[in-house]
Amino acid sequence: MQSSRGGPVPDEKSPSRQMRKRTATREAIIDAAETLLDDGGLDAVTLPAVSNRADVALQTIYNRVGTRDALLLAVAERALAANREYMDAAYARPGTAEERVMGAAAAYAAFAAERPHQFRLLASPPDVPEALERIADLTDEQNGKLADAIRDGVADGTARADLDPDLTATLLWAAVNGVLSLSWHVGRYRHDVDELLALFASLVADGLRPR
């Protein structure tokens, strides 16, 4: 098509089309990295492997995402989003402090079982400052919700009044992380996670209930 002056009419959709293509390429690269993580863990996420999996040049990865650290951060962001979905759904359910704490533990365990490599990425993040900071922010956010559940229990009499909700939430989070880590432990300390969580639930119940 030509303008009234005889020249070609600029394609006004071209910039947005170009942007969509760039975005699609970036998402394909992160998809490839995420698949490699699911298949082989963190060590499998190398730039050459991602380049091969996504069928793009190494330079394209640098242009669209950045270094391996930037790529791991992008994968971690997806893991953070997935974890938040599991946990937010659990915290949205009503119940006593005990019920909400165990609901959160069950959701966390489900995330670990259904997305094991994403869980490991969050539990043992790469030494990337921005990733560490983002994961710490998520931990603070989720522990805050756990502390609020305990605080509500103290207020309505279903939890011990002498508990420090914030400190208790941190302890419970660390304990569940320890329980779940045994699911991939090699050797004599590997145990059935469901059995351990059931025991954990009974101990939490006795520890949270008013005396």
LUMTORVO-41576 format. One record per residue (C-alpha): x, y, z. Coordinates in steps of 0.5 Angstrom, whole numbers, plus 500, padded with zeros to 3 digits. Each point is the difference from the previous one (the first is absolute). Layout:
REM residues N
XYZ
...
//
This chain:
REM residues 211
500500500
502507499
499507503
497506496
507502499
502493497
504497505
499494504
495500506
503498506
498494503
497503507
499493503
508498498
502502507
495497504
501493496
508501501
499501507
495494500
505495497
506503504
495498506
498493497
508499499
501502507
495495503
502494496
507501503
497500507
496494498
506496498
504502506
494498504
499493497
508499501
499501507
494496501
504494496
507501503
500505505
504506501
506497497
497499494
498507498
506502496
500506495
502495494
494495503
495505500
503503493
499492497
493499503
497507498
503500493
503506501
507503500
504502506
500507498
493500500
499498507
505505502
496505496
493498503
502498507
507501502
505495503
499494503
499503507
494505497
497493497
500497506
497506503
494500495
499492502
500502507
495505499
495495497
502495506
498506504
493501497
499493500
501499507
496506502
494497496
500494505
501504506
495505499
495495499
502497506
500506504
493502497
497495504
496501506
502496507
503500506
508501501
501493500
496499494
503505496
507499502
499493498
497502493
506504499
504494501
496496495
500505495
508501501
501492499
495500494
504505497
507496501
497494498
497502494
505505498
507497503
505504496
496507501
500498508
507499500
502506496
496504506
503496505
507500498
500506495
506502496
505505502
497505496
499506505
494502496
497493501
502500507
496506502
494499496
499493503
502503507
494505498
495494499
502496506
499507504
493500497
498493501
503500507
496506501
493497498
502494505
502505506
493503498
496493501
504499506
498507503
493499498
500493504
503504506
494505499
495495500
502495505
502494496
508502500
504501506
500507503
508499501
502499493
504505496
496500494
506502495
505496504
496494500
498501492
508500499
501493504
494497496
502502493
507497502
498494503
495498494
506502495
504495504
495495499
499501493
508499499
500493502
495498494
507501496
505498505
504494498
501495505
498498507
496506502
496500494
493499502
492500498
498508500
493498501
502496506
504506503
495505498
495496504
505500506
501507499
493502500
499497507
506503503
497507497
493499503
503498507
505506500
495505497
494498504
498504507
503496506
//
